[in-house]
Amino acid sequence: MHSFVARANVDHYLHLLDGELSPQSRNTIMKLLVEEEDKLSHDLEQLGFAEQRVVDGRRRVEHIRNLSNGFAPGSSEEEQAVRLLVNLENRQTLLEDFCHRLRAAIHSRGL
């Protein structure tokens, strides 16, 4: 049950990070996300969960990058797309770091 709640929280926090947030709110949500990821890092079965989130995140970053290239330079749409892209890239970095930590845990335990 614990890992189910932690997974649900991870997905929820990732969804929240997609939106427009104040820097303080973004930092708080990122802190909560890392805490939930840490809860999962003790359960090696969570590697598949983390890897799938990384793959999904890469696809989303690429999709938004392609969309942002279609807007007129300097337009408000381009600015908004660029802000979203930066947020998604930051989120992606967190996800990939989490995956690396899980892989390191697996390697260090000799599994």
C-alpha positions as CSV (number, residue, x, y, z in Angstrom):
1,M,0.0,0.0,0.0
2,H,2.9,2.4,0.9
3,S,4.4,2.2,-2.6
4,F,1.0,2.7,-4.3
5,V,0.5,5.9,-2.3
6,A,4.0,7.1,-3.1
7,R,3.5,6.4,-6.8
8,A,0.2,8.2,-6.8
9,N,1.9,11.2,-5.1
10,V,4.7,11.2,-7.6
11,D,2.3,11.3,-10.5
12,H,0.3,14.0,-8.8
13,Y,3.3,16.2,-8.1
14,L,4.5,15.7,-11.7
15,H,1.1,16.9,-13.0
16,L,1.2,19.9,-10.7
17,L,4.7,20.9,-12.1
18,D,3.2,21.1,-15.6
19,G,1.3,24.2,-14.6
20,E,2.2,27.8,-14.0
21,L,3.5,28.1,-10.5
22,S,5.2,30.7,-8.3
23,P,8.8,29.9,-7.6
24,Q,8.0,29.2,-4.0
25,S,5.2,26.8,-4.9
26,R,7.4,25.1,-7.5
27,N,10.2,24.6,-5.0
28,T,7.7,23.2,-2.4
29,I,6.3,20.7,-5.0
30,M,9.7,19.7,-6.1
31,K,10.8,19.1,-2.5
32,L,7.7,16.9,-2.0
33,L,8.4,15.1,-5.2
34,V,11.9,14.2,-4.2
35,E,10.6,13.0,-0.8
36,E,8.2,10.7,-2.5
37,E,10.8,9.4,-4.9
38,D,13.1,8.7,-1.9
39,K,10.4,6.6,-0.4
40,L,10.3,4.5,-3.6
41,S,14.1,4.3,-3.8
42,H,14.1,1.7,-1.1
43,D,12.0,-0.6,-3.2
44,L,13.9,-1.9,-6.2
45,E,10.7,-3.0,-7.9
46,Q,10.0,0.7,-8.5
47,L,12.7,1.0,-11.2
48,G,10.3,0.1,-14.0
49,F,7.9,2.8,-12.7
50,A,10.7,5.4,-12.7
51,E,12.0,4.4,-16.1
52,Q,8.5,4.7,-17.6
53,R,8.1,8.2,-16.2
54,V,11.5,9.1,-17.7
55,V,10.4,7.8,-21.2
56,D,7.1,9.6,-20.9
57,G,8.8,12.8,-19.9
58,R,11.3,12.7,-22.8
59,R,8.4,12.3,-25.2
60,R,6.6,15.2,-23.6
61,V,9.7,17.5,-23.7
62,E,10.2,16.7,-27.4
63,H,6.6,17.3,-28.2
64,I,6.6,20.7,-26.5
65,R,9.9,21.6,-28.1
66,N,8.4,20.8,-31.5
67,L,5.3,22.9,-30.8
68,S,7.3,25.9,-29.5
69,N,9.3,25.9,-32.8
70,G,6.0,26.5,-34.6
71,F,5.2,29.8,-33.0
72,A,6.2,33.1,-34.3
73,P,9.5,34.3,-32.7
74,G,8.8,36.8,-29.9
75,S,5.0,36.0,-29.7
76,S,3.3,35.4,-26.4
77,E,2.6,31.9,-27.5
78,E,6.3,31.2,-28.1
79,E,7.1,32.7,-24.7
80,Q,4.5,30.6,-22.9
81,A,5.7,27.4,-24.8
82,V,9.3,28.2,-23.8
83,R,8.4,28.6,-20.1
84,L,6.6,25.3,-20.2
85,L,9.5,23.7,-22.0
86,V,11.9,24.9,-19.3
87,N,9.6,23.6,-16.6
88,L,9.4,20.2,-18.3
89,E,13.1,20.0,-18.8
90,N,13.7,20.8,-15.1
91,R,11.1,18.1,-14.2
92,Q,12.8,15.7,-16.6
93,T,16.1,16.3,-14.8
94,L,14.5,15.3,-11.5
95,L,13.1,12.1,-13.0
96,E,16.3,11.1,-14.6
97,D,18.2,11.7,-11.3
98,F,15.7,9.5,-9.6
99,C,16.2,6.7,-12.1
100,H,20.0,7.0,-11.7
101,R,19.7,6.7,-7.9
102,L,17.6,3.6,-8.3
103,R,20.0,2.0,-10.7
104,A,22.9,2.9,-8.4
105,A,21.0,1.2,-5.5
106,I,20.5,-1.9,-7.6
107,H,24.2,-2.0,-8.6
108,S,25.4,-1.4,-5.1
109,R,23.3,-4.3,-3.8
110,G,24.6,-6.6,-6.5
111,L,21.2,-7.4,-8.0
